Amino acid sequence: MTEIEDTLSRALAAEADCRQPPVFNAYRIAEAATAKRPFWRRPLLSMVAAAIAVAGAGGTAVLATGGGRHRSGDAVTVTIQSRTGSVGPETTDSSVKAWVHRRAVAEGLKDVTATVRHNPWRLQVTGHAADLDLLKTFADPGVLQLRPTTPVPSPAPAQGSVTQACQESIVKTGTQWLACGRAGEMPAWVTDPVGVDYRVVASRPMLFSQGTDRDIWGVIVTFDDAGAKALSDFSARYTRKATAVLIDGAVAATPVFPGAQTTGQIGFAAGTGQRTADVLGAILTTQGSADLEGATVTVSTR
């Protein structure tokens, strides 16, 4: 452990003991502020699409998308096709459409419609071109998990073997595996989840740190009753041990719990700007189907 990690970890433990809810992983917040790395692992949460032409004062912005140039008011369709071409029986057409509606409301998106097609299974989300980046985030189901971590895999790789590439997965592997960080960095060896996945029922943005050129925002999430109990049991079992918070299979934070957490809440950095935290919170509070993991995303005009 480096000197800064040791110092911040001690400060973090003191903060977690006196603040409700506890805010973890101060080292990652400091790292994000200094290294200026984007938090989200995919380029889907760019909050403002680039306007590449404006037709005079009060003119209509023209946006560059995967399907060419579109006016901000044009309709675009994002097709999200499951990796296997099928989904589980619990993922019904009505449940998917209801989930899309909740997500659209949470993110303030207007005129969003959802169509589910089969053979292969795919979800088509249609909305305004100005909202394209947010429409693409419907490929992120928003599954939050807590997992214990280990410093090295067991058994250790043989000498001379190729280093295992990190993975992003919310599917149980039955073993230890190297999970990617959400921006491609900070990988950690994790094991299968203990207890259940965590259903987020509420979230709120929080300013974690202020910088000279950018502010780091985070999100505080609240679990349902089952998740609160699972969090308490998990944090008690792994007190003062390295753990990982995973969102859609990627490492979002690496908290060290100072003791059992009974608030049913945790917090972690989201990136720069409150809008980033707002959108991440919306994704986590409107969890989609795990069948979306690894889905392919294409964009077209309607």
N, C-alpha and C positions, 0 to 999 in steps of 0.2 A: 504494500500500500504506500502510495506516495505521501509526502508531507501534507500537500493540499487536501488529498482524500481523507487522511487521518484527521486533520483539523476540522474539515467540513462535516465528516461523519460524526465527530463528537458534538459539534454544534447542532447537527441535525437531530441527534438523539435527544438533546435538551429541548429543542423546539417541539419535537413530537410528543414529549411528555407534558408540555404546557399548552399546546394549541389544539383546537378542535376545528376541523379535522386535522390530523397530522399531515404535513407536506414533506415528502421524501425526496431523496436523490438530489441534494443540493449540489453535488459535484457535477451532475449532468447539466444542471441549470447554468452553473458557472462555465462549463465547457461550451455550452451552446452560445453563451454571451460572448465568449472570447474567440471561438473558432468560427462562429457565424455559419453553422451548418443548419440546413433546413431540418425540421423535426420529422415531417411526414416522409415515408419511404418512397411514395410514388408521386409523380408530378400532377396528382389529381386535385390537390387542394390549393392550387394557385388561386388566390382569392379574386383576382381581377384579371380577366382575359385582356391581352394586349390589343389596344385599338390601333390599327395600322393605317387608318385613314378616317378623317372626319370632314364631312362636306360642309365646311363653313360653320359660323356660329349657329348653334342649335341644330347642327346637321346630325345625320345618323352614322354611328360608328360602324365600321366594317371589321369583322373579326376573322382571324385566320384559324381554321379548324382542320381536323384531319381530312375532312371532305372538301376543302377549298375555302373560299371566302364567303362569309355570310353577313348580312346585316344583323344587328343585335336583336331585332325583333323577329327575324326569321325563325321558323320551326326546324329543329334538328332532332334526330332520333339516335339515341345511344342503345346499341344492342349488346346485351351481356349474355354470353352463351356459357353454360356450365362446362366445366372441363371434361366431364364424362358424357355430356349430351343427355343426361337424365338427372332427376332429383329424387329424394326420398319421399315416401308417402305422406309425411307430415308437411311437406312443402306443397300446399295446394295453390291453385290459381288465385283463389279469393284471399288467402293469407298473404301472398306476395303483393297483390294489388293494395291490400290494406296497409302493408308495411311501406310501400312506395308513397302512399298518401300521407302517412304519419311523418315520414322523413321529409317530404316536400313541405308540409306545414311547419315542421321544426326548423327548417332552413329558410323559410320565407319564400319558397319558390312558387311562382304562379303558373297556371295553365299546364300543369304536368299531368300527363296521362300514362297509363301502364298497360301493356298488352303482353300476355304470356302465350308463347307458341311452343309446339312440341315436335319431337322427331326431327332434329334434336331440340332439347329443351333450351329456350332462350327467353330472356326478358327484354322487352323494348320499352324504353322510357323516352317520351317525347316532351320537349319543352322549348324554351326560347334559346337562341344561339348565345345570347349574353350570359346564360347560366350554364354553358356547356361544361366548364370545369367541375361545377357542382353536380351536374347530371352524371358525370363519369364516376363520381364517388359512390353511386349506387352499387358499384361492383365491390365495394368494401362492406362486408356484412356487419362489422363492428363487434366481433366476439372478443370479450375480455377474459383473460385467464391469469391465474397466479401459478407459478411453478417454482419448485426449489431448483437451485443451481449447483453445479459441481465445478471445481477448478480444472479438472481434466476429465476426458472421457474414461469410461471403465468398460472393458479393458482399454488401456492406452494403445494408440495406433502403433503398428510395428515400425521399427526403424527403417527409414527410407521410403515409407509409404507417402502417398500424396495427401496433403492436408485436406481434410474434408471441407467442402464448400458449405457456407452457412445456408440454412433453410428458412423459409417462411411457411408455416403450416399450422393449422388449428386442428389437425387430425392426430389422434394418439398414435405414437410410434412404437410403444412398448419397450423403449430403450432411451438412452441418453442421446441427445443430438445437439448440434451447434445451431443456435437460433440467430438470425440476422438482427441487427439493430434496425430501427425504423427508417433511418436515413442511410442504411448500408454499413454503418459503423457499430461499434460496441457490441460485438457478438458475445454470446454466453452459452456455455453448455447447460442445457436444462433437461429435466426429466418430465415424464408425463404428469399431468395436473393431479393434485391431491384434492379430492372432493369434487365439486361441481364447477361448471363455468359460471361466470358472475353476471347476473342480470342487472344492468344499470337502470334505475328508475328516475334519477334526476342528476343534473349536472349544473355547474356554474363556472364561469371563467374567473380567473384570479391572476392579478399582476404579480409575477414571481420576483422579477428584478428589473430595475431600470438601468439602461445603458446610455452612453453618450450618443449613439447613433441608432439604437433600436431597443425596444423593451421586450423582455421574455415573458410570455403569458403561459399560464397553465390551466388545467381544468380539474375541478374537484368533483368526484363522482360519488353518488350514493347508491348502494346496493339494495335489493329487496330483502325481505326478512331471511330467506334462505341464504342469500349471498352474505348478509351481515354475519350470520352464524358461521358460515364457511370461512369468512375472513378472520373471525375471532379464533376459530380452531386452527387455521393455517398459520397465523402469526404467532400463536402460542407454541405451536409445534416447532416452528423455525425461528424462534426468538434469537436475535443477534447472529443469524446466519444469512448468507447471501441468497436472495430470492430474485425473481424476475416477474415483472408485469408485462404480459404479452397482449397486444392488440392485433387481431387477425394474424397471429402466429409470429409477429415480429416484436422484438424487445423494445418496450416503451420506457421502462425505468427499471432500476435494480435496487429496490429498497432493502434496508436492513432494519427489521422491526425491533424496536427496543423492548417490546412486550406484547401481550395480547391486545389487539385493537378491537374495541367494543363499540366504536361509533358507526360502523357500517360504511365508512367513507375512506377513500384514499385520494391523493392528489399527485400529479406529475406534470412536467413541462410539456407544452404543446408546440411552442415555436414563437415566432415574432408576430405581434399584433393580436388584438382581442378577437378579430374575426376568425383567425385560425383556431383559437380555443373554442369559440362558439360552434364552429362546424364540427370539430372533433367531438364536442359534447353532444351535438345532434346525432352524429353517427352512432355513438355509444348508447344513447338513450332510445334509439329506434333500431335495435339489433335485427339484422336480416338473417336469412337462412345460411347455415354453414355450407350448404351446397354451392354457394357462390365462390367459395375458395378456389383460386386459380382460374377464374373465369376469364375469357377473352372479351375485349371491349372494342367495338367498332362504331364509327360515327357516320351518319348519312343524313341527307336532307329528306324531308318528308314529301 
